[in-house]
Amino acid sequence: MSKRKGKISHQPLGECITQVQRILRERYCQQKLAKGLDGVGAQHKHLEELLRRTAVYGESNSVLIVGPRGAGKSSLLRSVLQELLEEKEVQENLLQVHLNGLLQTDDRIALKEITRQLHLENVVGEKVFGSFAENLAFLLEALKKGDRTSSRPVLFVLDEFDLFAHHKNQTLLYNLFDVSQSTQAPVAVVGLTCRLDVLELLEKRVKSRFSHRQIHLLSGLTFSQYLDRVRAQLSLSDDFCDSRFAQEWNASVKNLIEDKSVQDVLQRHFDCSKDFRSLHVLLMLCLSRVTLAKPTIKASDLLDASRLCLADCKTNMLHGLSIVELCLIIAMKHLNDVYEGEPFNLQMVHNEFKKFLQRKSNSMYNFSPPVIVKGFEHLQQLELVRPVDGSPKTQREYQMMRLMVDRSQIMEALQKYPQCPTDIKQWALSAFA
């Protein structure tokens, strides 16, 4: 019976496609780690050793992981934690607190989040503390084990670490580093940042309590490695429910990656960003086009997905403008060309628009001044125009402004604008002549 079951590995096509979409979506959305991060062996070993000393031996540490966006700082930390948590002792003892400088914008919010992640809301209750340090010390004291001899190790991960340096008096950083220097409780503080000058942001008292350990990550990824990673992210594993479908899928992925047009698209994405999060967005869009009628990803799917990813948001906004707003944009660009990028005001734009109307004896675009003003205000709300920095406060129609879109964006929008009048297109072309 078992032999017979082993031979039957073919599933209906619809079931296979459902499984493929489930597996790959989980891979992209949950940022599942690739096996073995490339080129970070020394950094991985260093970080693992530091965190092991805290989790196993109760030694406090602090470290900064520094590198550009997309270099793999979070992936490195997740990889190290994944390995450590496979050990029973670490799994039972280590507590984790993850804070982000974009979310915890002041120390009060950060302290509430620490309390929530340590599940100590009931312990704190209605207690009132005199200072941040007292509150943190109470939280760490509450984590003591039953025999009162030792405390559970806590790992504090501070993402966007440089933003915590802008908190008032840097109280959170001071107290965390102070605890990591003392023998109160085993604490590891790991900061992730893309700023090389992050230590210059720290106050003297905070800097003196930091261990000055830094792990630097540089994105040394080559395009061939990037292609290999794309292939790995799209490929199915050997334990897929239908082995024949998995082989066909992997063969189609191999052919896709070798396609010249696909490599050109991926080269453009590689040049823009080596961040795998943006790559996952691209691959997710491709995956959404896989259906029963088209059970593999084609080169055209990747090209369409790339256009969506690299679409210019300002050009898309121009598609939705009314005719009067489009006319104002063209008038502003004409002024930019004539005055070589100097700022303009609403009155100048209106005068330029009037010149266009004078050339048309039976013009249907003779809008009243309030309509012009309303259109200009809408452009300002969309941030297609913005006031010049440091300009004196004057009447609205005389306030100096700058146009925030360039010639190519306007021309692209005009080509795709639904039923754009011919004379407006001609006026736009004359403005760029």
Secondary structure as a PSIPRED ss2 file (coil, helix, strand):
# PSIPRED VFORMAT (PSIPRED V4.0)

   1 M C   1.000  0.000  0.000
   2 S H   0.000  1.000  0.000
   3 K H   0.000  1.000  0.000
   4 R H   0.000  1.000  0.000
   5 K H   0.000  1.000  0.000
   6 G H   0.000  1.000  0.000
   7 K H   0.000  1.000  0.000
   8 I C   1.000  0.000  0.000
   9 S C   1.000  0.000  0.000
  10 H C   1.000  0.000  0.000
  11 Q C   1.000  0.000  0.000
  12 P C   1.000  0.000  0.000
  13 L H   0.000  1.000  0.000
  14 G H   0.000  1.000  0.000
  15 E H   0.000  1.000  0.000
  16 C H   0.000  1.000  0.000
  17 I H   0.000  1.000  0.000
  18 T H   0.000  1.000  0.000
  19 Q H   0.000  1.000  0.000
  20 V H   0.000  1.000  0.000
  21 Q H   0.000  1.000  0.000
  22 R H   0.000  1.000  0.000
  23 I H   0.000  1.000  0.000
  24 L H   0.000  1.000  0.000
  25 R H   0.000  1.000  0.000
  26 E H   0.000  1.000  0.000
  27 R H   0.000  1.000  0.000
  28 Y H   0.000  1.000  0.000
  29 C H   0.000  1.000  0.000
  30 Q C   1.000  0.000  0.000
  31 Q C   1.000  0.000  0.000
  32 K C   1.000  0.000  0.000
  33 L C   1.000  0.000  0.000
  34 A C   1.000  0.000  0.000
  35 K C   1.000  0.000  0.000
  36 G C   1.000  0.000  0.000
  37 L C   1.000  0.000  0.000
  38 D C   1.000  0.000  0.000
  39 G C   1.000  0.000  0.000
  40 V C   1.000  0.000  0.000
  41 G H   0.000  1.000  0.000
  42 A H   0.000  1.000  0.000
  43 Q H   0.000  1.000  0.000
  44 H H   0.000  1.000  0.000
  45 K H   0.000  1.000  0.000
  46 H H   0.000  1.000  0.000
  47 L H   0.000  1.000  0.000
  48 E H   0.000  1.000  0.000
  49 E H   0.000  1.000  0.000
  50 L H   0.000  1.000  0.000
  51 L H   0.000  1.000  0.000
  52 R H   0.000  1.000  0.000
  53 R H   0.000  1.000  0.000
  54 T H   0.000  1.000  0.000
  55 A H   0.000  1.000  0.000
  56 V H   0.000  1.000  0.000
  57 Y H   0.000  1.000  0.000
  58 G C   1.000  0.000  0.000
  59 E C   1.000  0.000  0.000
  60 S C   1.000  0.000  0.000
  61 N E   0.000  0.000  1.000
  62 S E   0.000  0.000  1.000
  63 V E   0.000  0.000  1.000
  64 L E   0.000  0.000  1.000
  65 I E   0.000  0.000  1.000
  66 V E   0.000  0.000  1.000
  67 G C   1.000  0.000  0.000
  68 P C   1.000  0.000  0.000
  69 R C   1.000  0.000  0.000
  70 G C   1.000  0.000  0.000
  71 A C   1.000  0.000  0.000
  72 G C   1.000  0.000  0.000
  73 K H   0.000  1.000  0.000
  74 S H   0.000  1.000  0.000
  75 S H   0.000  1.000  0.000
  76 L H   0.000  1.000  0.000
  77 L H   0.000  1.000  0.000
  78 R H   0.000  1.000  0.000
  79 S H   0.000  1.000  0.000
  80 V H   0.000  1.000  0.000
  81 L H   0.000  1.000  0.000
  82 Q H   0.000  1.000  0.000
  83 E H   0.000  1.000  0.000
  84 L H   0.000  1.000  0.000
  85 L C   1.000  0.000  0.000
  86 E C   1.000  0.000  0.000
  87 E C   1.000  0.000  0.000
  88 K H   0.000  1.000  0.000
  89 E H   0.000  1.000  0.000
  90 V H   0.000  1.000  0.000
  91 Q H   0.000  1.000  0.000
  92 E H   0.000  1.000  0.000
  93 N H   0.000  1.000  0.000
  94 L C   1.000  0.000  0.000
  95 L E   0.000  0.000  1.000
  96 Q E   0.000  0.000  1.000
  97 V E   0.000  0.000  1.000
  98 H E   0.000  0.000  1.000
  99 L E   0.000  0.000  1.000
 100 N E   0.000  0.000  1.000
 101 G C   1.000  0.000  0.000
 102 L C   1.000  0.000  0.000
 103 L C   1.000  0.000  0.000
 104 Q C   1.000  0.000  0.000
 105 T C   1.000  0.000  0.000
 106 D C   1.000  0.000  0.000
 107 D H   0.000  1.000  0.000
 108 R H   0.000  1.000  0.000
 109 I H   0.000  1.000  0.000
 110 A H   0.000  1.000  0.000
 111 L H   0.000  1.000  0.000
 112 K H   0.000  1.000  0.000
 113 E H   0.000  1.000  0.000
 114 I H   0.000  1.000  0.000
 115 T H   0.000  1.000  0.000
 116 R H   0.000  1.000  0.000
 117 Q H   0.000  1.000  0.000
 118 L C   1.000  0.000  0.000
 119 H C   1.000  0.000  0.000
 120 L C   1.000  0.000  0.000
 121 E H   0.000  1.000  0.000
 122 N H   0.000  1.000  0.000
 123 V H   0.000  1.000  0.000
 124 V H   0.000  1.000  0.000
 125 G C   1.000  0.000  0.000
 126 E C   1.000  0.000  0.000
 127 K C   1.000  0.000  0.000
 128 V C   1.000  0.000  0.000
 129 F C   1.000  0.000  0.000
 130 G C   1.000  0.000  0.000
 131 S C   1.000  0.000  0.000
 132 F H   0.000  1.000  0.000
 133 A H   0.000  1.000  0.000
 134 E H   0.000  1.000  0.000
 135 N H   0.000  1.000  0.000
 136 L H   0.000  1.000  0.000
 137 A H   0.000  1.000  0.000
 138 F H   0.000  1.000  0.000
 139 L H   0.000  1.000  0.000
 140 L H   0.000  1.000  0.000
 141 E H   0.000  1.000  0.000
 142 A H   0.000  1.000  0.000
 143 L C   1.000  0.000  0.000
 144 K E   0.000  0.000  1.000
 145 K C   1.000  0.000  0.000
 146 G C   1.000  0.000  0.000
 147 D C   1.000  0.000  0.000
 148 R C   1.000  0.000  0.000
 149 T C   1.000  0.000  0.000
 150 S C   1.000  0.000  0.000
 151 S E   0.000  0.000  1.000
 152 R C   1.000  0.000  0.000
 153 P C   1.000  0.000  0.000
 154 V E   0.000  0.000  1.000
 155 L E   0.000  0.000  1.000
 156 F E   0.000  0.000  1.000
 157 V E   0.000  0.000  1.000
 158 L E   0.000  0.000  1.000
 159 D E   0.000  0.000  1.000
 160 E C   1.000  0.000  0.000
 161 F H   0.000  1.000  0.000
 162 D H   0.000  1.000  0.000
 163 L H   0.000  1.000  0.000
 164 F H   0.000  1.000  0.000
 165 A C   1.000  0.000  0.000
 166 H C   1.000  0.000  0.000
 167 H C   1.000  0.000  0.000
 168 K H   0.000  1.000  0.000
 169 N H   0.000  1.000  0.000
 170 Q H   0.000  1.000  0.000
 171 T H   0.000  1.000  0.000
 172 L H   0.000  1.000  0.000
 173 L H   0.000  1.000  0.000
 174 Y H   0.000  1.000  0.000
 175 N H   0.000  1.000  0.000
 176 L H   0.000  1.000  0.000
 177 F H   0.000  1.000  0.000
 178 D H   0.000  1.000  0.000
 179 V H   0.000  1.000  0.000
 180 S H   0.000  1.000  0.000
 181 Q H   0.000  1.000  0.000
 182 S C   1.000  0.000  0.000
 183 T C   1.000  0.000  0.000
 184 Q C   1.000  0.000  0.000
 185 A C   1.000  0.000  0.000
 186 P C   1.000  0.000  0.000
 187 V E   0.000  0.000  1.000
 188 A E   0.000  0.000  1.000
 189 V E   0.000  0.000  1.000
 190 V E   0.000  0.000  1.000
 191 G E   0.000  0.000  1.000
 192 L E   0.000  0.000  1.000
 193 T E   0.000  0.000  1.000
 194 C C   1.000  0.000  0.000
 195 R C   1.000  0.000  0.000
 196 L C   1.000  0.000  0.000
 197 D C   1.000  0.000  0.000
 198 V H   0.000  1.000  0.000
 199 L H   0.000  1.000  0.000
 200 E H   0.000  1.000  0.000
 201 L H   0.000  1.000  0.000
 202 L C   1.000  0.000  0.000
 203 E C   1.000  0.000  0.000
 204 K H   0.000  1.000  0.000
 205 R H   0.000  1.000  0.000
 206 V H   0.000  1.000  0.000
 207 K H   0.000  1.000  0.000
 208 S C   1.000  0.000  0.000
 209 R C   1.000  0.000  0.000
 210 F C   1.000  0.000  0.000
 211 S C   1.000  0.000  0.000
 212 H C   1.000  0.000  0.000
 213 R C   1.000  0.000  0.000
 214 Q E   0.000  0.000  1.000
 215 I E   0.000  0.000  1.000
 216 H E   0.000  0.000  1.000
 217 L C   1.000  0.000  0.000
 218 L C   1.000  0.000  0.000
 219 S C   1.000  0.000  0.000
 220 G C   1.000  0.000  0.000
 221 L C   1.000  0.000  0.000
 222 T C   1.000  0.000  0.000
 223 F H   0.000  1.000  0.000
 224 S H   0.000  1.000  0.000
 225 Q H   0.000  1.000  0.000
 226 Y H   0.000  1.000  0.000
 227 L H   0.000  1.000  0.000
 228 D H   0.000  1.000  0.000
 229 R H   0.000  1.000  0.000
 230 V H   0.000  1.000  0.000
 231 R H   0.000  1.000  0.000
 232 A H   0.000  1.000  0.000
 233 Q H   0.000  1.000  0.000
 234 L H   0.000  1.000  0.000
 235 S C   1.000  0.000  0.000
 236 L C   1.000  0.000  0.000
 237 S C   1.000  0.000  0.000
 238 D C   1.000  0.000  0.000
 239 D C   1.000  0.000  0.000
 240 F C   1.000  0.000  0.000
 241 C C   1.000  0.000  0.000
 242 D C   1.000  0.000  0.000
 243 S H   0.000  1.000  0.000
 244 R H   0.000  1.000  0.000
 245 F H   0.000  1.000  0.000
 246 A H   0.000  1.000  0.000
 247 Q H   0.000  1.000  0.000
 248 E H   0.000  1.000  0.000
 249 W H   0.000  1.000  0.000
 250 N H   0.000  1.000  0.000
 251 A H   0.000  1.000  0.000
 252 S H   0.000  1.000  0.000
 253 V H   0.000  1.000  0.000
 254 K H   0.000  1.000  0.000
 255 N H   0.000  1.000  0.000
 256 L H   0.000  1.000  0.000
 257 I H   0.000  1.000  0.000
 258 E H   0.000  1.000  0.000
 259 D C   1.000  0.000  0.000
 260 K H   0.000  1.000  0.000
 261 S H   0.000  1.000  0.000
 262 V H   0.000  1.000  0.000
 263 Q H   0.000  1.000  0.000
 264 D H   0.000  1.000  0.000
 265 V H   0.000  1.000  0.000
 266 L H   0.000  1.000  0.000
 267 Q H   0.000  1.000  0.000
 268 R H   0.000  1.000  0.000
 269 H H   0.000  1.000  0.000
 270 F H   0.000  1.000  0.000
 271 D H   0.000  1.000  0.000
 272 C H   0.000  1.000  0.000
 273 S C   1.000  0.000  0.000
 274 K C   1.000  0.000  0.000
 275 D C   1.000  0.000  0.000
 276 F H   0.000  1.000  0.000
 277 R H   0.000  1.000  0.000
 278 S H   0.000  1.000  0.000
 279 L H   0.000  1.000  0.000
 280 H H   0.000  1.000  0.000
 281 V H   0.000  1.000  0.000
 282 L H   0.000  1.000  0.000
 283 L H   0.000  1.000  0.000
 284 M H   0.000  1.000  0.000
 285 L H   0.000  1.000  0.000
 286 C H   0.000  1.000  0.000
 287 L H   0.000  1.000  0.000
 288 S C   1.000  0.000  0.000
 289 R C   1.000  0.000  0.000
 290 V C   1.000  0.000  0.000
 291 T C   1.000  0.000  0.000
 292 L C   1.000  0.000  0.000
 293 A C   1.000  0.000  0.000
 294 K C   1.000  0.000  0.000
 295 P C   1.000  0.000  0.000
 296 T C   1.000  0.000  0.000
 297 I C   1.000  0.000  0.000
 298 K C   1.000  0.000  0.000
 299 A H   0.000  1.000  0.000
 300 S H   0.000  1.000  0.000
 301 D H   0.000  1.000  0.000
 302 L H   0.000  1.000  0.000
 303 L H   0.000  1.000  0.000
 304 D H   0.000  1.000  0.000
 305 A H   0.000  1.000  0.000
 306 S H   0.000  1.000  0.000
 307 R H   0.000  1.000  0.000
 308 L H   0.000  1.000  0.000
 309 C H   0.000  1.000  0.000
 310 L C   1.000  0.000  0.000
 311 A C   1.000  0.000  0.000
 312 D C   1.000  0.000  0.000
 313 C H   0.000  1.000  0.000
 314 K H   0.000  1.000  0.000
 315 T H   0.000  1.000  0.000
 316 N H   0.000  1.000  0.000
 317 M H   0.000  1.000  0.000
 318 L H   0.000  1.000  0.000
 319 H H   0.000  1.000  0.000
 320 G C   1.000  0.000  0.000
 321 L C   1.000  0.000  0.000
 322 S C   1.000  0.000  0.000
 323 I H   0.000  1.000  0.000
 324 V H   0.000  1.000  0.000
 325 E H   0.000  1.000  0.000
 326 L H   0.000  1.000  0.000
 327 C H   0.000  1.000  0.000
 328 L H   0.000  1.000  0.000
 329 I H   0.000  1.000  0.000
 330 I H   0.000  1.000  0.000
 331 A H   0.000  1.000  0.000
 332 M H   0.000  1.000  0.000
 333 K H   0.000  1.000  0.000
 334 H H   0.000  1.000  0.000
 335 L H   0.000  1.000  0.000
 336 N H   0.000  1.000  0.000
 337 D H   0.000  1.000  0.000
 338 V H   0.000  1.000  0.000
 339 Y C   1.000  0.000  0.000
 340 E C   1.000  0.000  0.000
 341 G C   1.000  0.000  0.000
 342 E C   1.000  0.000  0.000
 343 P C   1.000  0.000  0.000
 344 F E   0.000  0.000  1.000
 345 N C   1.000  0.000  0.000
 346 L H   0.000  1.000  0.000
 347 Q H   0.000  1.000  0.000
 348 M H   0.000  1.000  0.000
 349 V H   0.000  1.000  0.000
 350 H H   0.000  1.000  0.000
 351 N H   0.000  1.000  0.000
 352 E H   0.000  1.000  0.000
 353 F H   0.000  1.000  0.000
 354 K H   0.000  1.000  0.000
 355 K H   0.000  1.000  0.000
 356 F H   0.000  1.000  0.000
 357 L H   0.000  1.000  0.000
 358 Q H   0.000  1.000  0.000
 359 R C   1.000  0.000  0.000
 360 K C   1.000  0.000  0.000
 361 S C   1.000  0.000  0.000
 362 N C   1.000  0.000  0.000
 363 S C   1.000  0.000  0.000
 364 M C   1.000  0.000  0.000
 365 Y C   1.000  0.000  0.000
 366 N C   1.000  0.000  0.000
 367 F C   1.000  0.000  0.000
 368 S C   1.000  0.000  0.000
 369 P H   0.000  1.000  0.000
 370 P H   0.000  1.000  0.000
 371 V H   0.000  1.000  0.000
 372 I H   0.000  1.000  0.000
 373 V H   0.000  1.000  0.000
 374 K H   0.000  1.000  0.000
 375 G H   0.000  1.000  0.000
 376 F H   0.000  1.000  0.000
 377 E H   0.000  1.000  0.000
 378 H H   0.000  1.000  0.000
 379 L H   0.000  1.000  0.000
 380 Q H   0.000  1.000  0.000
 381 Q H   0.000  1.000  0.000
 382 L C   1.000  0.000  0.000
 383 E C   1.000  0.000  0.000
 384 L C   1.000  0.000  0.000
 385 V E   0.000  0.000  1.000
 386 R E   0.000  0.000  1.000
 387 P E   0.000  0.000  1.000
 388 V C   1.000  0.000  0.000
 389 D C   1.000  0.000  0.000
 390 G C   1.000  0.000  0.000
 391 S C   1.000  0.000  0.000
 392 P C   1.000  0.000  0.000
 393 K C   1.000  0.000  0.000
 394 T C   1.000  0.000  0.000
 395 Q C   1.000  0.000  0.000
 396 R H   0.000  1.000  0.000
 397 E H   0.000  1.000  0.000
 398 Y H   0.000  1.000  0.000
 399 Q C   1.000  0.000  0.000
 400 M C   1.000  0.000  0.000
 401 M E   0.000  0.000  1.000
 402 R E   0.000  0.000  1.000
 403 L E   0.000  0.000  1.000
 404 M C   1.000  0.000  0.000
 405 V C   1.000  0.000  0.000
 406 D C   1.000  0.000  0.000
 407 R H   0.000  1.000  0.000
 408 S H   0.000  1.000  0.000
 409 Q H   0.000  1.000  0.000
 410 I H   0.000  1.000  0.000
 411 M H   0.000  1.000  0.000
 412 E H   0.000  1.000  0.000
 413 A H   0.000  1.000  0.000
 414 L H   0.000  1.000  0.000
 415 Q H   0.000  1.000  0.000
 416 K H   0.000  1.000  0.000
 417 Y C   1.000  0.000  0.000
 418 P C   1.000  0.000  0.000
 419 Q C   1.000  0.000  0.000
 420 C C   1.000  0.000  0.000
 421 P C   1.000  0.000  0.000
 422 T H   0.000  1.000  0.000
 423 D H   0.000  1.000  0.000
 424 I H   0.000  1.000  0.000
 425 K H   0.000  1.000  0.000
 426 Q H   0.000  1.000  0.000
 427 W H   0.000  1.000  0.000
 428 A H   0.000  1.000  0.000
 429 L H   0.000  1.000  0.000
 430 S H   0.000  1.000  0.000
 431 A H   0.000  1.000  0.000
 432 F C   1.000  0.000  0.000
 433 A C   1.000  0.000  0.000
